[in-house]
Amino acid sequence: MPNMQRLANLPEAEALLASLVKTMMPHVGPDTALVGIHTGGVWLAERLHVALGLKLPLGSVDVSFHRDDYASKGLHPGARASSMPFPVDGAQIVLVDDVLYTGRTIRAAMNELYDYGRPGRIDLAVLVDRGGRELPIGARFCACTLPEPLPKNQELVLTRDSEQTLSILSLMLKDRHDA
């Protein structure tokens, strides 16, 4: 199992979630749809959906088929079906992910969204921006921006204590073996 540790000087994920809710609250309304990116983004979107009191059902996307490394790495073994239980055409969507890094996952998620229709607007909400962008993508809503990018051989991972909805979230630092 890869080495995992808590990241020093980073607030707890639950505190970051509360900050994200506070930041987003004035900017979302009854016509706002949340779409989480599997897996950590979905966990975060579940919690945001409840905390923000949104009425539209929660959507989710799996970016496996839209990744730019699909041809070289193949299908991720944990691929899931995307779910868009609301009309995407013209929708005000907040795409939710746990950690923003290169921007490639967000690009792939937007491509997946467009498979369902043409949104009126797409914003991005993330728990942590770790730096290291390769594409011109930024989050409108971000709870924490790391002061310095993490090394490429490390990743920041959102975990939860159980498989139950609304479980406790934590951020862990993990060594990458594919970097």
N, C-alpha and C positions, 0 to 999 in steps of 0.2 A: 504494500500500500504506500502511496506517495506520502512524503513528509508533510504534515499539516500543523500549523501553529497559529495562534492569535497574532494579529498584526499590532505591534506596539503603536501607541499614539493615535489609534483610530477609535472613534466613539463606537459604542455597541450598536449593532444593527437595529435593535428596537428603538434606540434614541434617534438614529438616522431616519427610521421610518416615521417617527413622530414629527421630525423636522420636515420631511418630504410632504406629509399630509398638510402641515401648516402652510408650506409654500404653495401647494397646489390648490388649496381650498378656495381662494378668491377667483381662480381662473377656470374652474370647472362648473358645469351646470347640468340640468336634467338631460340635455342632448349630448353630453360627453360620453364617449365609449372608451373603456380601457381594454387594451389588448396586451397580454403578457407574452413574453418570449420564453419558450420552454428552456430550462426548467425554473431557474431562480426568478426570472421575470414573472412567471405565472404565480409563484408563491407570493411575490411582492404585490402583484396586481390584485390577488385575492384579498390581501390585507387592506390595500388602498381602496378597493371597491367598497368594502364595508365601512371603513373610516370616513370616506367622502360621501357616503350615502347615495351612491349613484343608482339610477333606476334601470338603465340599459343593461342587458346581460353582459357578463364578462366574456371577452374573446381571448383566444390563444393562438399563437402561431409557432410552428416548428420550421426552422429555416434550413433543414437538411437538404432539400432539393434546390435551394437557391444559393448555397454557399459557393464561393469562387474556387474552393479547393475540392469540390465534389468529384471532379474528374480524376484527381490524383489520390484522394483518400477514400472515395466511395461513400456509401450511405452510412451514417452514424448508427451504431447498433441500437441506440435508445430512441430512434425516431418515433415521433407521435403524430397523430393527425391534428391538423389545425382545426379550429372551431371559430366560426364567425356567426353567432346567433342573432345578428342584427344586420340591417341593410348597410353595406359599406359605402355605396354611392352617396356622395355628399356629406358623409358623417364626419363629425369632429372627433378625431381619434387621438388618444394619448397612448403611444407605444411604451411599454414598461419593460425595463431590463434591470438586472441587479448591478452589473458592473459594465461601464463603458470603457473600451480599450481602443482597438484599432478603428472601429466603426464598421467593419465588414459584416458583423452579425446584424447590425441595424440596417445596413443596405439590403441584406438578404431578407430581413423581416419586411421591409417596405415592398420589395418585389413580391413577396408572398401576399401581402395585403392587396396589392393591385390585381392579383389573380381573382379576387372576390369583388372588385369594383374600383371606382375612383373616389377616394375620400375627398371631402371638402378641405380638410386640414389634418396634418399629422404633426403632433408634438412628441417629444421624447422625455420620459421621466426615468431617472436612474438613481440608485442608492449611492453609488460611488463612481466618480470619474478618475480612473487610475493613470490617465495620460497615455502617451504613445500612439496618438492618432495617425492613421495612414490615409484616411479619407476625410473630406471636409464635413464632418458630422458632429453636432454638438447637442447637448441636452438643454431643453428649456427649463426643466425642473431637475435639480441635482442636490442631494442632501450633503455630499462631501466631495471635494476635489482634493486628491492627494497633492501635497506640495511638490513632490518629485515623482516622476514615473517609476514604477516598479521595474526591476530587471526583467528582461524577456524570458528568463528561465523560471519565473515565478508567476503565479496567477492568484487572483483574489476570488474566493469562492463563497457564495451564500449557501448556508446549510440551514436545516431546520431540525428540531428535536424529534419530530414524528411525522407520520404521513397524514396527520389530521389537518384540515383547513384551520387557519389562524394559529398554527403552532408557533413557538418561539424561534425567531431567526437569529443567526450568528454569522459573522464574517470570519473566514479562515484564510491564511496564506498557505499556498500549496506549491511544491516544486513541480515544474513542468518537465516532462521527459521528452517531449516532441519539439522543444524550442531549439 
